[in-house]
Amino acid sequence: MSGNARGELADWRRVRRYAVPRWMIEQAAERRLAGDWAGACAAARVRVALDLPSIAREHGAEVAAAVEDDLRHLVPDLVRWHLPRYGHGRSTAAVHNALVLAEHGGVPLHVLTPTMADGPQHLTLRFQPVRDGEESLTQEVDWTRLRHLWDVRHTAELLARCGGTDRAPFFRPDGTPLAEAELGRTDDEPGRFERATLLLDRGEPEAAFEAAGLELDLTPPDVPSFYNAEPRAILSGLPLALTRIVEEARRIGGDRFQVSSTWRCVTLFEFGDRPRARVVETNKAKGAVPLPQSVWRRPPDLDLLRTGALGPDDLHPLVRSALFPAYPDPGRPAGPPAEPAAPEPVRVRCKGGEWHEVVVRDGDLRIPHTDEEREREQALEALGGKVTGCFAVHTAWRTSTGRLPRRLREQRQELFLHLQHGDTPAVLRLLNAGAAVRSLDGRKRTLLHHLHLVDHEELLPRLLKAGLDLEARDQGGRTPLHMAVGDHGSPELVRALVDAGARLDVVDDMEFGLIDLIRRWKRTDLAWLKDRLEAEHPDVGGGYWSYDEDY
């Protein structure tokens, strides 16, 4: 497996740990089984922007009934589970995508993904033309033939769609991994899938494509050499489901398809008498239909399982039952870990070579030193001396500068990953377990800076009571109110920060004031704040995006 593939798999492991928490799966399932599809969407953080009576009036009762039937069988948490992801070290949803689930009366039922990679991870469910009101939409993804990704009536089809028969590739029907010597030894679909996958992972794309019944042309694309467009390296870094691509593409229809591969190149599949593939410069694939990632990519769950990064019980329950039909009932809920781990002590090498244990408790990093020792080190630091050992670790923890032991970095990262994915219950549990309420992320943002990602009603009073500064600046000079206004925080959060005393006359390092951010993102939901800023601070900000006649 190439370095790029391993990096992408690490991203997916993080996705599976944080993006769809177990409580979300359980709550959404309970409401869905009770017939409350809207409640299931709310549990899965999917905003419902459609109205069945309005659909009936505009499109007729038959269309409204078909839409309602799909909504009753929609598994919104499974949609979130299968979302295309941003990657490149992030675990958030791919932005500006429209996932078209179905069409009724020529109108698409679709889900919009978030607008910012680091912004709130809410999804939006709509029934209207995809482009209506979505000037920034970058990609329309066809899931109409992929109902196993969202429709509870079709979830069992996942096994066949990922190269399985009575078993999934690399596994027995009960989820037991096959021994290495058993892989790829059969001529059925799982065996062919295993052979092609193992050859591709070993950097042998010619043999992998041949095993899948595909011709491969390794002629380098016509791009400058500094783009590193060597076909063998490109193809070895793609987790292609080679034995499935032909059949899945033919479900879509057509004879030319493309898979995005690098910035300047795509892998072009052409289906004539014998299917063939080659890496070409992007412009030479004009007219070729883009294949959805869920069609061309090996299911990330399958890769995570076969490398031991996940076990069957870590999967979404519907995914587990589809992949492993003979898996014994564990007698307990499935999904990501229900409880985030409480911070554990970490050993640190201190002065004189001694090893001390430091631990995050009661919102701070506790080190085993007296007040007198602390004062002495603080005086040394103030005079420009070098602080080492436990004191250096404490300074790095408090200021987000300097080096932290790996396990402390992981503990801090866990808190911010739960924040990033909007997991308010996990954040509260970690704080209750003693996680550092004054933690800073890598961009020197406090927990207040991240409130736009979670439910703020319970967290904001708690953070203010703990003494967090409403005017704290991140490395870009942004305050928590800047973040809430500029990164699509809710109007309720913005008002709560203003009511708590957040200053309105602030600008960041780019000279963006709050008025600039309101205008830039056309935040009509903050008209009240716009009026206040224009009345009280008319000269604050850089004057960007002042062309708001329509706003």
C-alpha positions in Angstrom: 0.0 0.0 0.0 1.5 3.4 -1.0 2.1 6.2 1.4 -0.8 8.2 -0.1 -3.1 5.2 0.4 -2.0 4.8 4.0 -2.5 8.5 4.7 -6.0 8.3 3.2 -6.8 5.3 5.3 -5.7 7.2 8.4 -8.1 9.9 7.5 -10.9 7.3 7.2 -10.0 5.8 10.5 -10.5 9.2 12.1 -13.8 9.7 10.2 -15.1 6.4 11.6 -14.0 7.4 15.2 -15.5 10.8 15.3 -17.9 11.7 12.4 -20.9 9.5 13.2 -21.0 8.9 17.0 -22.9 5.9 18.4 -25.5 8.1 20.2 -26.4 9.6 16.8 -26.9 6.2 15.2 -29.0 5.0 18.1 -31.2 8.1 18.4 -31.7 8.3 14.6 -32.6 4.6 14.5 -35.1 4.8 17.4 -36.9 7.7 15.7 -36.8 6.2 12.3 -38.3 2.9 13.5 -41.0 4.9 15.3 -42.0 6.5 12.0 -40.5 9.9 12.8 -38.3 10.5 9.7 -37.9 14.2 10.6 -36.8 13.3 14.1 -34.2 10.9 12.7 -32.9 13.7 10.5 -32.6 16.0 13.4 -30.7 13.4 15.4 -28.3 13.0 12.5 -27.8 16.8 12.2 -29.7 16.9 8.8 -31.7 20.1 8.3 -35.0 19.4 6.6 -35.7 22.1 4.0 -38.7 20.6 2.3 -42.4 20.5 3.1 -44.7 17.6 2.0 -47.9 19.6 1.7 -46.1 22.2 -0.5 -44.7 19.4 -2.7 -48.3 18.0 -3.1 -49.6 21.4 -4.1 -46.9 22.1 -6.5 -46.2 18.6 -8.0 -49.2 16.6 -7.2 -50.2 14.0 -4.6 -48.5 11.1 -6.4 -45.1 12.8 -6.3 -45.6 13.9 -2.7 -46.4 10.2 -1.8 -43.3 8.9 -3.5 -41.1 11.5 -1.7 -42.7 10.6 1.6 -42.1 6.9 1.0 -38.4 7.6 0.4 -38.2 9.8 3.5 -39.7 7.0 5.7 -37.0 4.7 4.5 -34.1 7.2 4.6 -31.3 6.4 7.1 -29.8 9.9 7.6 -27.0 8.7 9.8 -26.0 6.2 7.1 -25.9 9.0 4.6 -23.4 10.8 7.0 -21.5 7.5 7.3 -21.0 7.2 3.5 -20.4 10.9 2.8 -17.5 11.8 0.5 -14.8 13.3 2.8 -12.4 16.1 2.4 -9.3 14.1 3.2 -5.7 15.5 3.2 -5.4 15.1 7.0 -9.0 16.3 7.6 -12.0 14.1 8.4 -14.8 16.5 7.6 -17.3 16.2 4.8 -16.5 17.2 1.2 -17.8 20.7 0.7 -20.4 22.1 -1.8 -21.6 18.6 -2.9 -25.2 17.7 -3.7 -25.9 14.0 -3.3 -29.0 13.2 -5.4 -30.9 10.4 -3.7 -33.9 10.1 -6.0 -35.9 11.9 -8.6 -39.7 12.3 -8.6 -41.6 14.2 -11.2 -38.2 15.3 -12.6 -37.3 17.0 -9.3 -34.3 15.7 -7.3 -34.5 14.7 -3.6 -31.0 15.6 -2.5 -28.7 16.3 0.4 -26.3 19.3 0.4 -23.0 18.9 2.2 -21.4 21.7 4.3 -20.0 24.9 2.7 -16.8 25.0 4.7 -14.2 22.3 5.4 -13.7 23.4 9.0 -17.3 24.7 9.4 -20.4 23.2 11.0 -21.0 19.7 9.7 -24.8 20.1 9.2 -26.4 18.6 6.1 -29.5 19.9 4.3 -32.2 17.8 2.8 -34.1 19.4 -0.1 -36.6 18.6 -2.9 -36.0 21.2 -5.6 -33.7 21.8 -8.5 -30.1 21.2 -7.2 -28.8 24.6 -8.3 -31.6 26.7 -6.8 -29.9 29.2 -4.5 -26.6 27.3 -4.6 -24.2 29.4 -6.7 -21.2 27.8 -5.0 -22.1 24.2 -5.6 -19.1 22.4 -7.1 -20.3 18.8 -7.6 -23.5 16.9 -8.2 -23.1 13.3 -7.1 -25.7 10.7 -8.4 -26.7 8.3 -5.7 -30.0 7.4 -7.4 -28.5 4.0 -8.3 -26.7 3.7 -4.9 -29.7 3.2 -2.7 -27.7 0.8 -0.4 -25.9 4.0 0.8 -29.1 5.5 2.3 -32.3 3.5 1.9 -32.9 0.9 4.6 -34.7 -1.4 2.0 -31.5 -1.8 0.1 -28.6 -1.7 2.7 -28.0 -5.5 2.3 -26.9 -4.9 -1.3 -23.6 -3.4 0.0 -22.1 -6.9 0.1 -22.5 -7.5 -3.6 -21.6 -3.9 -4.5 -18.2 -4.3 -2.8 -17.3 -7.6 -4.5 -18.9 -10.0 -2.1 -21.1 -13.1 -2.6 -21.9 -15.1 0.5 -18.9 -13.4 2.1 -17.1 -10.1 1.8 -13.6 -10.1 0.2 -10.9 -10.9 2.8 -13.4 -12.3 5.2 -15.6 -15.3 6.0 -19.3 -14.7 6.3 -19.0 -14.4 10.1 -16.4 -11.6 9.9 -13.4 -13.8 10.6 -10.4 -12.6 8.5 -9.0 -15.1 6.0 -5.4 -16.2 6.4 -3.0 -14.5 4.0 -2.4 -17.8 2.2 -6.2 -18.1 1.5 -6.6 -14.7 -0.2 -7.2 -14.6 -3.9 -7.2 -18.4 -4.3 -10.7 -18.7 -5.7 -12.2 -17.7 -9.0 -15.4 -16.3 -7.6 -16.0 -12.5 -7.2 -14.4 -12.2 -3.8 -11.3 -14.0 -4.9 -10.9 -11.8 -8.0 -11.4 -8.7 -5.9 -8.7 -9.9 -3.4 -6.2 -10.6 -6.2 -6.7 -7.3 -7.9 -6.5 -5.4 -4.6 -3.4 -7.1 -3.4 -1.6 -6.6 -6.7 -2.5 -2.9 -6.7 -1.4 -2.5 -3.1 2.0 -4.0 -4.1 2.5 -1.4 -6.8 1.8 -3.8 -9.7 -1.1 -2.0 -11.6 -0.5 -3.9 -14.9 -1.1 -7.3 -13.1 -4.0 -5.8 -11.0 -5.9 -4.5 -14.1 -5.3 -7.8 -15.9 -6.7 -9.7 -13.0 -9.8 -7.5 -13.2 -10.2 -8.0 -16.9 -9.1 -4.5 -17.9 -6.5 -3.5 -20.4 -4.1 -0.8 -19.1 -2.2 1.7 -21.1 0.7 3.1 -19.1 1.7 5.8 -21.6 2.5 9.0 -19.5 0.0 11.8 -20.0 1.1 14.9 -21.8 1.8 17.2 -18.8 5.0 18.9 -17.6 7.3 16.4 -15.8 7.2 18.4 -12.5 3.5 17.3 -12.0 4.7 13.8 -11.1 2.2 12.2 -13.4 3.7 8.8 -13.7 0.8 6.4 -14.3 2.1 3.5 -12.3 2.6 5.6 -9.2 -0.8 7.3 -9.7 -2.7 4.1 -10.1 -0.9 2.4 -7.2 -2.0 5.2 -4.9 -5.7 4.9 -5.8 -7.9 2.4 -3.8 -9.7 1.2 -6.9 -12.4 -1.4 -6.7 -11.1 -2.8 -10.0 -13.4 -5.8 -10.4 -16.5 -3.7 -9.7 -15.9 -0.6 -11.9 -17.2 -2.1 -15.2 -20.4 -3.4 -13.8 -21.1 -0.3 -11.6 -20.3 2.1 -14.5 -22.6 0.2 -16.8 -25.5 0.7 -14.3 -25.0 4.4 -15.0 -24.8 4.0 -18.8 -22.3 5.2 -21.3 -18.9 4.1 -22.5 -16.4 6.7 -21.2 -15.9 7.4 -17.5 -13.3 9.3 -15.5 -11.9 9.0 -12.0 -10.2 12.1 -10.6 -6.6 11.1 -9.8 -4.3 14.1 -9.4 -4.6 17.9 -9.9 -3.9 17.7 -13.7 -4.8 14.1 -14.5 -7.7 11.7 -14.5 -7.9 7.9 -15.0 -10.0 7.4 -18.1 -12.0 4.2 -18.5 -13.3 3.4 -22.0 -15.7 0.4 -22.5 -15.6 -1.0 -25.9 -15.2 -4.6 -26.9 -12.7 -4.9 -24.1 -12.6 -2.3 -21.3 -9.4 -0.3 -21.1 -7.9 2.4 -18.9 -5.2 5.0 -19.1 -4.1 8.1 -17.2 -4.7 11.3 -19.3 -4.5 15.0 -18.9 -7.8 16.3 -17.6 -8.8 18.2 -20.7 -8.5 15.0 -22.8 -11.3 13.4 -20.8 -13.9 15.9 -21.8 -17.3 14.3 -22.1 -16.4 11.4 -19.9 -18.8 10.9 -17.0 -17.2 11.4 -13.6 -17.7 8.3 -11.5 -18.9 8.8 -7.9 -16.3 7.9 -5.3 -18.7 5.3 -3.9 -18.6 3.5 -7.3 -14.8 3.4 -8.1 -13.4 3.3 -4.6 -13.0 0.2 -2.5 -15.3 0.7 0.6 -13.0 2.3 3.2 -14.7 0.1 5.8 -13.4 -3.0 4.0 -9.8 -1.6 4.0 -10.0 -0.5 7.6 -11.2 -4.0 8.6 -8.6 -6.0 6.7 -5.8 -3.8 8.1 -7.1 -4.3 11.6 -7.8 -0.6 12.1 -11.5 -1.4 12.9 -13.4 -4.4 14.1 -16.9 -5.4 13.0 -18.4 -4.0 16.2 -17.0 -0.6 15.3 -19.1 -0.4 12.1 -22.5 1.2 11.6 -24.9 -1.7 12.5 -26.5 -1.7 9.0 -23.0 -1.9 7.4 -21.9 -4.7 9.7 -25.0 -6.8 9.0 -24.6 -6.3 5.3 -20.9 -7.2 5.1 -21.1 -10.1 7.6 -24.5 -11.8 7.3 -23.4 -14.6 9.6 -21.8 -12.4 12.3 -22.9 -13.5 15.7 -25.1 -11.1 17.6 -22.7 -9.4 20.1 -25.6 -8.6 22.4 -24.5 -4.9 22.6 -24.8 -1.8 20.5 -22.5 -1.4 17.5 -20.7 1.7 16.2 -17.9 3.9 17.3 -16.9 3.9 21.0 -19.8 5.2 23.1 -17.7 7.0 25.6 -14.6 9.1 24.9 -11.7 8.0 27.0 -10.9 10.1 30.1 -7.4 11.7 30.0 -4.8 9.3 31.3 -1.5 10.1 33.0 1.5 10.7 30.7 5.1 10.1 31.7 7.4 13.1 31.1 11.2 13.2 31.4 12.0 16.0 33.9 15.1 17.7 35.2 17.9 15.4 36.3 16.6 12.6 34.1 13.7 11.7 36.5 10.4 10.5 35.0 7.2 12.2 36.3 3.6 11.6 35.5 1.5 14.6 34.4 -2.3 14.4 34.0 -5.1 16.6 32.7 -7.5 17.1 35.6 -10.0 19.7 36.6 -9.5 21.6 33.3 -5.7 22.0 33.5 -2.5 20.0 33.2 -1.3 18.9 36.6 2.4 18.5 37.2 4.0 17.1 40.4 5.8 20.2 41.5 5.4 22.6 44.4 4.3 26.2 44.1 7.8 27.3 45.0 9.2 25.3 42.2 6.7 26.7 39.8 7.5 30.3 40.9 11.2 29.6 40.4 10.7 28.3 36.9 8.3 31.2 36.0 11.0 33.7 37.1 13.6 31.9 35.0 11.3 32.0 32.0 10.6 35.7 32.5 14.4 36.4 32.5 14.8 34.5 29.2 16.0 31.3 30.6 15.2 27.9 29.1 12.4 26.0 30.8 12.6 22.2 30.6 10.9 19.0 31.8 7.5 19.2 33.3 7.5 23.0 33.2 8.2 23.1 29.5 5.4 20.7 28.8 3.0 22.8 30.9 4.0 25.9 29.0 3.5 24.1 25.7 0.1 22.9 26.8 -1.0 26.4 28.0 0.3 28.4 25.0 0.1 25.9 22.1 3.7 26.6 21.4 6.6 24.2 21.9 6.6 20.4 21.9 4.2 18.2 23.7 4.5 14.4 24.2 2.6 12.5 21.6 0.0 11.1 24.1 -0.8 14.6 25.3 -1.2 15.8 21.8 -3.6 13.0 21.1 -5.6 13.8 24.2 -5.9 17.5 23.1 -6.7 16.5 19.5 -9.5 14.2 20.7 -11.3 17.1 22.3 -11.0 19.3 19.2 -12.0 16.4 16.8 -15.2 15.9 18.8 -15.8 19.6 18.5 -15.1 19.6 14.8 -17.8 17.0 14.2 -20.3 18.7 16.4 -20.4 16.0 19.1 -21.6 18.1 22.0 -22.3 15.1 24.3 -18.7 13.8 23.9 -17.3 17.3 24.5 -19.4 17.6 27.7 -18.3 14.1 28.9 -14.6 15.0 28.3 -15.0 18.2 30.2 -16.7 16.4 33.0 -13.8 13.9 33.1 -11.4 16.8 33.6 -10.3 17.7 30.1 -8.5 21.0 29.9 -11.2 23.7 29.4 -8.4 26.2 28.5 -7.0 24.0 25.7 -5.8 25.7 22.6 -5.7 24.0 19.2 -2.9 24.3 16.7 -4.2 27.7 15.5 -4.4 29.0 19.1 -8.2 28.8 19.2 -10.0 28.3 22.4 -13.1 26.2 23.0 -15.1 29.5 22.6 -13.7 29.8 19.0 -15.3 26.4 18.2 -18.7 27.0 19.6 -20.2 27.5 16.2 -19.6 23.8 15.5 -21.7 22.4 18.5 -24.8 23.2 20.5 -23.8 26.3 22.4 -26.6 26.5 24.9 -25.0 24.4 27.6 -21.3 24.9 26.6 -21.2 28.7 26.5 -22.2 29.4 30.1 -19.9 26.7 31.3 -16.9 28.1 29.4 -17.6 31.7 30.5 -17.9 30.5 34.1 -14.5 28.8 33.7 -13.0 32.2 32.8 -12.4 31.9 29.0 -11.9 35.2 27.3 -14.5 36.4 24.9 -11.8 38.6 23.2 -9.1 35.8 22.9 -7.4 36.0 19.5 -6.4 33.1 17.4 -3.3 33.2 15.2 -5.2 35.1 12.6 -6.5 37.7 15.1 -10.0 36.3 15.1 -12.2 36.4 18.2 -14.9 33.8 19.0 -17.5 36.3 17.6 -15.5 36.6 14.4 -15.6 32.8 14.1 -19.3 32.7 14.8 -20.1 35.3 12.2 -17.6 34.3 9.5 -17.8 30.6 9.8 -21.6 30.2 9.6 -22.4 30.0 13.3 -26.1 30.1 14.2 -27.8 33.5 14.7 -28.6 32.3 18.2 -24.9 31.8 19.0 -24.0 35.2 17.6 -26.6 36.9 19.7 -25.6 34.9 22.8 -21.9 36.0 22.4 -23.0 39.7 21.9 -25.3 39.5 24.9 -22.4 38.0 26.9 -20.4 41.2 26.2 -18.3 40.3 23.1 -16.9 43.5 21.5 -18.3 44.5 18.1 -15.5 46.9 17.1 -12.9 44.1 16.4 -10.9 43.5 13.2 -8.7 40.5 12.5 -5.2 40.5 11.0 -6.7 40.9 7.5 -8.6 44.0 8.6 -11.9 42.2 8.3 -14.5 43.6 10.7 -17.8 41.9 11.5 -19.6 44.0 8.9 -17.2 42.7 6.2 -18.0 39.1 7.2 -21.7 39.6 7.2 -21.6 41.2 3.8 -19.2 38.6 2.4 -21.4 35.7 3.3 -24.7 37.6 2.7 -25.9 36.8 6.2 -29.4 38.1 6.1 -30.0 36.2 9.3 -27.8 38.8 11.1 -29.6 41.9 9.8 -30.0 43.1 13.4 -26.2 42.9 14.0 -25.5 44.6 10.6 -27.8 47.5 11.7 -26.0 47.9 15.0 -22.5 47.8 13.4 -23.5 50.5 10.8 -24.9 52.7 13.6 -22.3 52.2 16.3 -19.1 51.3 14.4 -19.4 52.6 10.8 -15.6 53.0 10.3 -14.5 49.6 11.7 -13.3 47.1 9.1 -11.6 47.1 5.8 -14.6 48.1 3.7 -14.6 44.8 1.8 -17.8 43.5 0.2 -19.6 46.8 0.4 -21.6 46.1 -2.7 -24.7 44.8 -0.9 -27.5 46.6 -2.7 -29.5 43.3 -2.9 -28.7 42.5 0.7 
